[in-house]
Each structure stands twice: as C-alpha cells, then as structure tokens.
C-alpha cells in the first residue's frame, strides 16, 4: 500500500534526508521517500500496519521539524 503526503513548511534538505532514513526503519515500511524540492512524502508499506506507520512518521517529522504541517496529497 502506498500513501502520499505533503509536508508544508519543510525548510531543510538535511532534515528531509533524516526523516526519510528514520521512516524507512519503521516496522512494516518497505520504502519511504521524502522529496525536499516537491515537499512530498511517499510511504510504501504493509496495509495493516499503515495507521501505526503514519502515526510514527508524524512523530519523527514533528521531532525534526516542529513547524511542518502534514497533509494528504
């Protein structure tokens, strides 16, 4: 299952890379991409674990960039 999000207010390419690495390590995630130029997050993972994956991904993003707003793409 693939989910797409917009990261409004993403201001740091280095932070985007850190987010991507941390989200990729979450249980159930097959692939995660944070594109700094388009401010998009794409998570590919197991459907039954997706609600938890999204919740954990939001925590990671808020920790690294507290001002970023996450919306569905």
C-alpha contacts under 8 A as a table, 3 or more apart, distances in Angstrom:
res1	aa1	res2	aa2	distance
1	X	44	X	5.62
1	X	45	X	5.54
1	X	46	X	6.12
1	X	47	X	5.41
2	X	42	X	6.93
2	X	43	X	5.68
2	X	44	X	4.37
2	X	45	X	6.57
3	X	42	X	5.74
3	X	43	X	5.29
3	X	44	X	6.48
4	X	40	X	7.08
4	X	41	X	5.76
4	X	42	X	4.55
4	X	43	X	6.52
4	X	72	X	6.18
4	X	73	X	5.34
5	X	40	X	5.71
5	X	41	X	5.04
5	X	42	X	6.41
5	X	70	X	6.52
5	X	71	X	5.48
5	X	72	X	4.34
5	X	73	X	4.54
6	X	39	X	5.80
6	X	40	X	4.68
6	X	41	X	6.21
6	X	69	X	7.97
6	X	70	X	5.79
6	X	71	X	5.19
6	X	72	X	6.02
6	X	73	X	5.42
7	X	10	X	5.90
7	X	39	X	5.13
7	X	40	X	5.88
7	X	41	X	6.95
7	X	68	X	6.06
7	X	69	X	5.71
7	X	70	X	4.90
7	X	71	X	6.68
8	X	39	X	6.75
8	X	68	X	5.48
8	X	69	X	5.01
8	X	70	X	6.38
8	X	71	X	7.72
9	X	67	X	6.51
9	X	68	X	4.81
9	X	69	X	6.61
10	X	16	X	7.60
10	X	36	X	7.23
10	X	39	X	6.40
10	X	65	X	7.29
10	X	67	X	7.92
10	X	68	X	5.68
12	X	15	X	5.20
12	X	16	X	6.34
12	X	36	X	7.57
13	X	16	X	4.98
13	X	17	X	6.37
13	X	36	X	5.65
14	X	17	X	5.16
14	X	18	X	6.35
15	X	18	X	4.97
15	X	19	X	6.11
15	X	64	X	6.44
15	X	65	X	7.27
16	X	19	X	5.07
16	X	20	X	6.21
16	X	34	X	5.87
16	X	35	X	7.23
16	X	36	X	6.09
17	X	20	X	5.08
17	X	21	X	6.25
17	X	34	X	6.91
18	X	21	X	5.19
18	X	22	X	6.17
18	X	64	X	8.00
19	X	22	X	5.23
19	X	23	X	6.01
19	X	34	X	7.20
19	X	60	X	6.54
19	X	61	X	6.18
19	X	64	X	7.33
20	X	23	X	5.28
20	X	24	X	6.07
20	X	32	X	6.00
20	X	33	X	5.69
20	X	34	X	5.47
21	X	24	X	5.24
21	X	25	X	6.64
21	X	32	X	7.99
22	X	25	X	5.36
22	X	26	X	6.97
22	X	60	X	7.23
23	X	26	X	5.39
23	X	29	X	7.47
23	X	32	X	6.37
23	X	56	X	7.91
23	X	57	X	5.79
23	X	60	X	7.44
24	X	29	X	5.92
24	X	30	X	7.09
24	X	31	X	5.82
24	X	32	X	5.34
25	X	29	X	7.04
26	X	29	X	5.72
26	X	53	X	6.84
26	X	56	X	7.81
27	X	53	X	7.42
28	X	45	X	5.49
28	X	46	X	5.35
28	X	49	X	6.14
28	X	50	X	7.70
28	X	53	X	7.28
29	X	32	X	7.13
29	X	43	X	7.13
29	X	44	X	6.04
29	X	45	X	4.23
29	X	46	X	6.62
29	X	53	X	7.30
30	X	43	X	7.90
30	X	44	X	5.51
30	X	45	X	4.90
30	X	46	X	7.54
31	X	43	X	6.04
31	X	44	X	5.04
31	X	45	X	6.75
32	X	41	X	7.23
32	X	42	X	5.59
32	X	43	X	4.44
32	X	44	X	6.07
33	X	40	X	7.88
33	X	41	X	5.64
33	X	42	X	5.19
33	X	43	X	6.59
34	X	39	X	7.09
34	X	40	X	5.76
34	X	41	X	4.51
34	X	42	X	6.60
35	X	38	X	5.65
35	X	39	X	5.51
35	X	40	X	5.26
35	X	41	X	6.47
36	X	39	X	4.87
36	X	40	X	7.02
40	X	73	X	7.87
45	X	49	X	7.49
45	X	50	X	6.60
46	X	49	X	5.48
46	X	50	X	6.16
47	X	50	X	5.18
48	X	51	X	7.50
49	X	52	X	5.61
49	X	53	X	6.13
50	X	53	X	4.85
50	X	54	X	6.00
51	X	54	X	5.28
51	X	55	X	6.26
52	X	55	X	5.03
52	X	56	X	6.14
53	X	56	X	5.21
53	X	57	X	5.99
54	X	57	X	4.99
54	X	58	X	6.15
55	X	58	X	5.25
55	X	59	X	6.51
56	X	59	X	5.07
56	X	60	X	6.34
57	X	60	X	5.09
57	X	61	X	6.21
58	X	61	X	5.11
58	X	62	X	6.09
58	X	70	X	7.54
59	X	62	X	5.19
59	X	63	X	6.09
60	X	63	X	5.17
60	X	64	X	6.32
61	X	64	X	5.29
61	X	65	X	5.79
61	X	66	X	7.18
61	X	68	X	7.38
62	X	65	X	5.18
62	X	66	X	4.36
62	X	67	X	7.24
62	X	68	X	6.82
63	X	66	X	5.90
65	X	68	X	5.78
